[in-house]
Amino acid sequence: MSCSHKRTRTTLRPCAAPRRAPHPDLTATRNAALNTTQALLTLARTHGMEIVVVLPPYHARYLALIRDAGRAAEFTAWKAALKSLVADARAQGSRVRLIDAATSHAYANEPVPARGDHTTQMQYYWESGHFKKALGDLLIGDIVRANNPGAANFPPATD
């Protein structure tokens, strides 16, 4: 019986609040991903390649989901670790840039159609985690416009 109350033979008792599963520890996964990224940056440096690391432009609702799930500190720590990795690679001579579009920006606050509205289309997002070509084109513009950061659509990541 799904429950707002459990029935016993003679009385109704309130159900206990549903238990939330504990957050899994993603430290090992995050570290493995960072180690792989570091290896790729090293390989690119040895071959004289330029790398642009791009964090995708999530909608504000997706970023709110991360926050509401209690994962904002982990997300921020992962981004800081990635920024540090990029800065270290640059200090070793790698030609690498980081564009952090996974933050608050003008496009992230695009209004979402009301529940049940199946006709209104968002311009930049299919839904909170997946962006459309229009936003991808702006992001690509930032990638190729490296020499003109003042014209960027997304804030440049700082070291």
C-alpha positions in Angstrom: 0.0 0.0 0.0 1.5 3.3 -1.0 0.9 5.5 1.9 0.1 8.6 3.6 -0.9 6.3 6.4 -0.4 2.6 7.2 -3.4 0.6 8.3 -3.1 -1.8 11.2 -6.0 -3.8 12.4 -7.4 -1.1 14.6 -5.6 2.1 14.0 -4.1 4.3 11.4 -0.5 5.4 11.9 1.4 8.0 9.9 4.1 6.6 7.6 7.7 7.5 8.1 9.1 9.9 5.6 10.5 8.0 2.6 14.2 7.4 2.9 16.5 9.1 0.4 19.3 7.0 -0.9 22.7 8.4 0.2 24.6 10.2 -2.5 27.2 7.9 -4.0 30.8 9.0 -3.6 31.9 10.1 -7.0 35.5 11.0 -6.0 37.1 8.0 -7.8 35.0 8.6 -10.9 35.9 12.4 -10.9 39.6 11.7 -10.3 39.7 9.1 -13.1 38.0 11.6 -15.5 40.5 14.3 -14.5 43.4 11.9 -14.9 42.2 11.0 -18.4 41.8 14.7 -19.2 45.3 15.4 -18.0 46.7 12.6 -20.2 44.9 14.0 -23.2 46.2 17.5 -22.6 49.8 16.1 -22.3 49.3 14.1 -25.5 48.0 17.2 -27.3 51.0 19.3 -26.0 53.5 16.7 -27.3 51.9 16.9 -30.7 51.5 20.7 -30.8 47.7 20.6 -30.8 45.5 23.3 -29.4 42.7 22.1 -27.1 39.5 23.9 -26.1 37.7 22.4 -23.2 34.0 23.3 -23.1 31.6 22.8 -20.2 28.1 22.7 -21.8 25.6 25.5 -21.4 23.0 24.0 -19.0 19.7 25.7 -18.5 19.1 27.4 -15.1 16.6 24.6 -14.3 19.3 21.9 -14.7 21.7 23.9 -12.5 18.8 24.2 -9.9 18.4 20.4 -10.0 22.1 20.0 -9.2 21.7 22.4 -6.3 18.4 20.9 -5.0 19.9 17.4 -5.2 22.7 18.6 -2.8 25.4 18.3 -5.4 26.3 21.9 -6.0 29.5 21.7 -3.9 30.7 18.6 -5.8 29.9 20.3 -9.1 31.7 23.4 -8.1 34.7 21.4 -6.8 34.8 19.4 -10.1 34.8 22.6 -12.1 37.5 24.1 -9.9 39.7 21.0 -10.3 39.2 21.1 -14.1 40.1 24.8 -14.2 43.3 24.1 -12.1 44.2 21.2 -14.5 43.9 23.5 -17.5 45.9 26.2 -15.8 48.6 23.7 -14.9 48.7 22.4 -18.5 49.0 26.0 -19.8 51.9 26.6 -17.4 53.6 23.6 -18.9 53.2 24.9 -22.4 50.0 23.4 -23.5 47.8 25.5 -25.8 44.5 24.9 -24.0 41.5 27.1 -23.1 38.5 26.4 -21.0 35.1 27.9 -21.8 32.8 27.4 -18.8 29.3 27.7 -20.2 27.9 25.6 -17.3 27.2 28.7 -15.3 24.7 31.5 -15.2 24.4 33.3 -18.6 21.7 35.1 -20.5 20.6 32.0 -22.4 20.3 29.8 -19.3 17.3 31.8 -18.1 15.2 31.3 -21.3 11.6 30.9 -20.2 10.3 27.4 -20.1 6.9 26.7 -21.6 4.1 26.1 -19.1 3.3 22.5 -18.2 0.9 21.2 -20.8 2.0 23.7 -23.4 3.0 21.6 -26.4 3.2 24.3 -29.0 5.6 26.9 -27.6 9.2 26.1 -28.6 12.3 27.2 -26.7 14.8 29.0 -28.9 18.0 27.7 -27.3 17.1 24.4 -25.4 15.3 21.2 -26.2 15.1 20.8 -22.4 17.2 21.7 -19.4 20.2 19.5 -20.2 20.3 19.7 -24.0 20.8 22.8 -26.1 19.8 23.5 -29.7 21.9 24.4 -32.7 21.2 28.1 -32.1 23.0 28.0 -28.8 25.7 25.6 -30.1 26.4 28.1 -32.9 27.0 30.8 -30.3 29.3 28.5 -28.4 31.3 27.6 -31.5 31.5 31.4 -32.2 33.2 31.7 -28.8 35.6 28.9 -29.6 36.8 30.4 -32.9 36.8 34.0 -31.6 39.6 33.3 -29.1 41.4 36.6 -30.0 38.3 38.7 -29.2 37.1 37.6 -25.7 35.1 40.9 -25.4 32.7 39.5 -28.0 32.1 36.2 -26.1 28.6 34.9 -25.5 29.8 33.0 -22.4 32.0 34.2 -19.7 35.6 33.1 -20.1 36.8 30.8 -17.3 39.4 32.4 -15.1 42.3 30.7 -13.5 
